[in-house]
Amino acid sequence: MLRPPLWILLLTLPVAIASAEEPFRVEIAQGTTEACLVARGLSSNSELSTIGLQERTNSSWPARNFAGMPVVYEGKWSPYVWALDATVLAGTSDAPLQRRKELAGELLSSLREHTQKIGLERFVFYDFNYNYVGHDLKAPWYSALANGFAAIGLMHISKVLADPSLLDIARSYLLPLPTALSYRAADGTDWFLEYVSDDLPNGGSAVVNGHYGALIALHEWSRRTNDCRFAEAVIGGLHTLRAWYPRIVRDQFFAYAMDHLDIKDYGQERAVRQAEGACRLWPDASLCATAVHMRELDGSWKAAGIVK
């Protein structure tokens, strides 16, 4: 059960950049993750490939950087691009180990510079102001999706360097997802919040893509380790998607956020792929039927020239 949001308290506490690490306590799962996922009716296969964003196919965005991301806040650090870099590092197994260690060190240093630590928990923060749907978010602001990207990148780097101590750090970014970076809506659904700021009504905004990304990070953790503490949060997040995917289906588009159903998601194909990914994680009849329906709608809209 996800607890009520705590960010109003957390964001007023003194914070410090992470330095000394806690003793490593997470063990790599040996053979099976059945206790965490399969026994709960969930898939133990990775769904990281479905988390990718779709900006590079959106012609209305400005120039792209080397990773294909639109340069909206040029020079600003992005946890998404950081996670992409970690993924690239994971694919350089033929490079000399020393060079991989150097690259990993640079990645870890940049993440540390954009992290606030409170107790055993870490929070990625954005160090620039941002206008979100008419609300001016003053730096720093926070995001469950950003924390999820940090954890995913750390899991990649841990595997590349065969350094299990990095998993303990990854977990510290996941710990606040079901608490400080989440919200229980009036309908009882639990959301991982993509935008967390005192400058927003209720302190945060629930975006479908951000919720899915945070959920995938928690699922990936559960399948890679024998730590089941987040399994119920994964289930709760999937229940939220089952309840809300039908609601984001609007008149000829898929909506962006729970509290902004009038705004079209800039990644229409992404919305479909993520619904299909959620179905693979949890083969619930209602959830999967909605994913099929969204794919059919997307196809018909594209055929009619409504969606490109």
C-alpha positions in Angstrom: 0.0 0.0 0.0 1.5 3.3 -1.0 1.6 5.9 1.7 0.4 9.5 1.4 2.9 11.9 -0.2 5.6 13.3 2.0 7.4 15.7 -0.3 6.1 18.9 1.5 8.0 17.7 4.5 11.0 16.2 2.7 11.7 19.3 0.5 11.9 21.5 3.6 14.5 19.3 5.3 18.3 20.1 5.0 19.8 18.1 2.2 23.4 17.2 1.2 25.1 15.8 -1.8 25.7 12.0 -1.3 29.1 11.1 -0.1 29.7 8.1 2.1 27.6 5.1 1.2 25.8 2.7 3.5 27.1 -0.9 3.8 25.9 -3.0 0.8 23.0 -5.2 1.7 21.4 -6.3 -1.5 22.1 -9.8 -2.8 21.9 -10.8 -6.5 19.0 -13.2 -7.1 20.3 -16.7 -7.9 18.3 -18.3 -10.7 14.8 -17.3 -10.0 12.8 -14.1 -9.1 9.6 -16.2 -8.6 9.2 -14.9 -5.0 9.0 -11.3 -6.2 7.2 -11.4 -9.4 6.0 -14.8 -10.8 4.3 -15.8 -7.6 2.3 -12.5 -7.8 1.2 -13.2 -11.4 3.7 -10.8 -12.9 6.3 -11.4 -15.7 9.9 -11.6 -14.8 11.0 -10.5 -18.2 12.6 -7.1 -18.7 10.5 -4.3 -20.2 13.2 -1.6 -20.3 13.0 -1.4 -24.1 9.4 0.0 -23.9 10.5 2.9 -21.7 12.1 4.9 -24.5 10.8 8.4 -25.2 9.5 9.4 -28.6 10.7 13.0 -29.0 12.9 12.2 -31.9 9.8 11.5 -34.0 8.1 14.7 -33.0 8.9 17.3 -35.7 7.4 20.2 -33.7 10.3 20.0 -31.2 13.5 22.1 -31.8 17.0 20.8 -32.7 18.2 17.5 -31.3 21.4 16.7 -29.4 23.7 13.7 -30.0 21.2 11.3 -28.3 18.3 12.5 -30.5 16.7 14.4 -27.6 15.3 17.8 -28.4 17.4 20.7 -27.1 14.7 22.5 -25.1 16.9 23.4 -22.1 20.3 23.4 -23.8 23.1 22.6 -21.4 20.8 21.3 -18.7 21.5 17.9 -17.2 18.9 15.3 -18.1 18.4 12.0 -16.1 17.0 10.5 -19.3 20.1 11.2 -21.3 22.2 10.1 -18.3 20.4 6.7 -18.3 21.0 6.5 -22.1 24.7 7.0 -21.5 24.7 4.3 -18.9 23.0 2.0 -21.4 25.6 2.8 -24.0 28.3 2.0 -21.4 26.6 -1.4 -20.8 27.0 -2.1 -24.5 30.8 -1.5 -24.5 31.9 -4.8 -23.0 34.7 -5.1 -25.6 36.3 -1.8 -24.4 39.2 -1.9 -22.0 38.0 -2.3 -18.4 40.0 0.7 -17.2 38.3 2.9 -19.8 34.9 1.6 -18.8 35.7 2.4 -15.2 36.7 6.0 -16.2 33.5 6.5 -18.1 31.5 5.0 -15.2 33.2 7.3 -12.8 32.2 10.3 -14.9 28.6 9.2 -15.0 28.5 8.6 -11.3 30.0 12.0 -10.6 27.5 13.8 -12.7 24.6 11.9 -11.1 26.0 12.8 -7.6 26.0 16.5 -8.6 22.3 16.3 -9.2 21.3 14.3 -6.2 20.1 15.3 -2.8 20.3 12.8 0.0 18.0 12.5 3.0 18.7 9.7 5.3 18.9 6.5 3.3 17.0 8.0 0.3 18.3 9.9 -2.7 16.4 12.4 -4.9 17.4 13.5 -8.3 16.7 17.2 -8.6 16.3 19.5 -11.6 18.4 22.7 -11.2 16.4 24.9 -13.5 13.0 26.6 -13.5 10.3 25.0 -15.7 6.9 26.0 -16.8 4.5 23.0 -16.6 1.0 23.6 -18.0 1.0 27.2 -16.8 2.7 26.5 -13.4 6.2 28.0 -12.9 8.2 25.4 -11.1 11.1 27.0 -9.3 14.3 25.0 -9.0 14.8 22.6 -7.4 12.0 20.3 -8.4 11.8 16.5 -8.3 10.4 13.5 -10.2 9.7 9.8 -9.7 10.7 9.3 -13.3 14.1 11.0 -12.8 14.7 8.7 -9.8 13.7 5.7 -11.9 16.1 6.7 -14.6 18.9 7.0 -12.0 18.2 3.6 -10.6 18.1 2.0 -14.1 21.4 3.6 -15.1 23.0 2.4 -11.8 21.8 -1.1 -12.4 23.4 -1.0 -15.9 26.7 0.3 -14.5 26.7 -2.2 -11.6 26.5 -5.0 -14.1 29.2 -3.6 -16.4 31.7 -3.1 -13.6 30.6 -6.2 -11.7 30.2 -3.9 -8.7 27.3 -4.9 -6.5 27.7 -2.0 -4.2 26.2 0.2 -6.9 22.9 -1.7 -6.4 22.7 -0.4 -2.9 22.9 3.2 -4.3 20.3 2.3 -7.0 17.9 1.1 -4.3 18.3 4.5 -2.5 16.8 6.2 -5.5 13.9 3.7 -5.6 13.0 4.0 -1.9 11.1 7.3 -2.2 9.1 6.2 -5.3 6.2 4.7 -3.3 6.3 7.4 -0.6 7.6 10.9 -1.2 7.3 10.8 -4.9 3.9 9.2 -5.1 0.3 10.3 -4.7 -3.0 8.6 -3.9 -5.7 10.1 -6.1 -9.3 10.6 -5.0 -10.3 7.4 -6.8 -7.9 5.4 -4.8 -5.3 4.8 -7.5 -1.6 5.3 -6.6 0.5 7.4 -8.9 4.3 7.8 -9.3 4.6 11.5 -9.9 6.6 12.9 -12.8 6.5 16.4 -11.4 6.9 17.1 -7.7 7.0 20.7 -6.6 5.4 22.9 -4.0 4.6 25.2 -6.9 2.0 22.7 -8.2 -1.5 22.1 -6.9 -1.4 19.2 -4.4 2.4 19.3 -4.7 2.7 17.2 -7.9 1.3 16.1 -11.2 0.7 12.5 -12.4 1.8 11.9 -16.0 1.1 8.5 -17.5 4.5 8.2 -19.1 6.3 9.2 -15.9 4.2 6.7 -13.9 5.1 3.9 -16.3 8.8 4.7 -16.3 9.0 4.7 -12.5 7.1 1.4 -12.4 9.5 -0.2 -14.9 12.4 0.8 -12.7 10.8 -0.9 -9.7 10.0 -4.0 -11.7 13.6 -4.2 -13.1 14.9 -4.0 -9.6 12.6 -6.8 -8.5 13.7 -9.1 -11.4 17.4 -8.4 -10.9 17.6 -8.9 -7.2 16.0 -11.0 -4.5 14.6 -7.9 -2.8 10.8 -8.0 -3.0 10.1 -4.8 -1.1 8.8 -3.0 -4.2 6.7 -5.9 -5.7 3.5 -4.6 -4.2 4.3 -1.1 -5.4 4.6 -2.6 -8.9 1.3 -4.3 -8.6 -0.3 -1.1 -7.3 1.1 0.9 -10.3 -0.2 -1.7 -12.7 -3.7 -1.4 -11.1 -3.5 2.3 -11.7 -2.7 1.8 -15.4 -5.6 -0.7 -15.7 -8.0 1.9 -14.3 -6.6 4.9 -16.2 -5.6 3.7 -19.7 -9.3 3.7 -20.8 -9.6 7.2 -19.4 -6.7 8.6 -21.4 -8.4 7.5 -24.7 -9.9 10.8 -25.8 -11.4 12.0 -29.1 -8.7 11.1 -31.6 -5.7 11.2 -29.1 -4.3 9.7 -26.0 -4.1 12.1 -23.1 -0.8 13.1 -21.3 -1.7 13.3 -17.6 -4.3 12.3 -15.0 -5.0 15.9 -14.2 -4.7 17.2 -17.8 -6.9 14.8 -19.9 -7.4 17.7 -22.4 -3.7 17.7 -23.3 -2.5 15.3 -26.0 0.5 13.1 -25.2 3.4 14.2 -27.4 4.3 10.5 -27.7 1.2 8.8 -29.1 3.0 5.6 -30.3 4.8 5.5 -27.0 1.5 5.5 -25.1 0.5 2.4 -27.1 3.8 0.6 -26.6 3.7 1.3 -22.9 0.2 -0.1 -22.6 1.3 -3.2 -24.4 4.3 -3.4 -22.1 2.1 -3.2 -19.1 0.1 -6.1 -20.5 3.2 -8.1 -20.8 4.1 -7.4 -17.2 0.7 -8.3 -16.0 -1.6 -10.3 -18.3 -4.8 -9.0 -16.8 -7.7 -9.4 -19.2 -9.0 -5.8 -18.9 -5.6 -4.2 -19.1 -4.6 -6.2 -22.2 -7.9 -5.6 -23.9 -7.3 -1.8 -23.5 -3.8 -2.2 -24.9 -5.3 -4.0 -28.0 -7.9 -1.3 -28.3 -5.3 1.5 -28.1 -3.2 -0.2 -30.8 -6.3 -0.4 -33.1 -7.2 3.2 -32.5 -3.7 4.4 -33.1 -3.7 2.4 -36.4 -7.0 3.9 -37.5 -6.0 7.4 -36.6 -2.7 7.1 -38.5 -4.6 5.7 -41.5 -7.0 8.7 -41.4 -4.0 11.1 -41.1 -5.0 12.2 -37.6 -1.8 10.9 -36.0 1.5 10.8 -37.8 
